[in-house]
Amino acid sequence: MYIKVERPTQEELEKLNIDNWETWICGESKFNWEYTEEEICYFLEGKVIIEVNKGQITLEKGDLVVFPKDLKCVWNVLEPVRKLYKFN
């Protein structure tokens, strides 16, 4: 499964209408997670390492991320996270 990561411009974020997305906040922690739906999110703050079967990816402020449906992973929150998100 592929996690898509981009660094969008302000214009691209406005087109996505992120001002109407939900907010999620999480302190430093480590936990298992499974996506039952595709999620798109934008990191406002924080730093996370996402561990998947074939390696890991680091996400941080400014990243626009698409997590595919059925992805199983481990979230390792290194710095407190605040993100905007929606499910597709």
NORTAZI-V884631 format. One record per backbone hydrogen bond with DSSP energy under -1.0 kcal/mol. CO is the residue of the C=O (numbers start at 0). NH is the residue of the N-H. If there is no record, write none. Layout:
CO_NH / CO_NH
This chain:
3_65 / 5_63 / 8_12 / 9_13 / 10_14 / 11_15 / 12_17 / 13_16 / 16_19 / 17_20 / 21_84 / 23_82 / 25_80 / 28_76 / 30_74 / 32_72 / 34_69 / 37_87 / 38_66 / 39_85 / 40_64 / 41_83 / 42_61 / 44_81 / 45_60 / 46_77 / 46_78 / 47_58 / 48_75 / 49_56 / 50_73 / 51_54 / 54_51 / 56_49 / 58_47 / 59_62 / 62_42 / 63_5 / 64_40 / 65_3 / 66_38 / 67_70 / 70_34 / 72_32 / 73_50 / 74_30 / 75_48 / 78_46 / 80_25 / 81_43 / 81_44 / 82_23 / 83_41 / 84_21 / 85_39
